[in-house]
Amino acid sequence: MTLLSFSLNTNNMRTVTFGMNISIDGYCDHTIFNPSEELMDYFTEMMDDVDLLFFGRVMYQLMFPYWSDVAEDQSGTAAENRFAKRLSAIDSVVVSRSLDSAGANTRIIRSNPAAELLKLKQQPGKKISVDSVSLLPELIAASLIDEFNLVVHPVIVGKGRPLLEAGSLQEKLDLKLANTIHFKSGCVALHYLKQ
């Protein structure tokens, strides 16, 4: 893992947001969640402020080509089709040593994700959305994540991939709760800002 040591002047920098679905007990295995139409619309609206997606390989392959296929053939529900169309239109970066190719609007980087994200953060544009559990500790350590959007689903699973592995952070990160949204399904969206 490469850690960056620097002080950031956050004025005029793009906001980097991390988003993830999690269970009540802190696991983020997407195969266990079944988002409602209301929740899919929430995810679509969140992307209105995003013009770059920053993926790890596992999350990228979970999302694509599935959602790009849904966007093309409109095979989902109305809310899923809207989400797929919006998601597929946003440029992406995927961090991977093993991927040979990626979608038309996706660039692959092979190393130094924190350094690459810092460069992108310094460029003009809207928010950058990070979707990678494996990269999260490195990006937190490099002070690159500005806000966290966690959707807690009303399920306890007891196994799977935790949001953070024990000992993956060298020090705690204090956050400020900015917003809470309750959904009819029992899901709760929590929006936190880095202090």
Secondary structure, 3 states (H helix, E strand, C coil): CCCCCCCCCCCCCCCEEEEEEEECCCECCHHHCCCCHHHHHHHHHHHHHEEEEEEEHHHHHHHCCHHHHHHHHCCCCHHHHHHHHHHHHCEEEEECCCCCCCCCCEEEECCCHHHHHHHHHCCCCCEEEEECCCCHHHHHHCCCCCEEEEEEECCCCCCCCECCCCCCCCCCCCEEEEEEEECCCCCEEEEEEEC
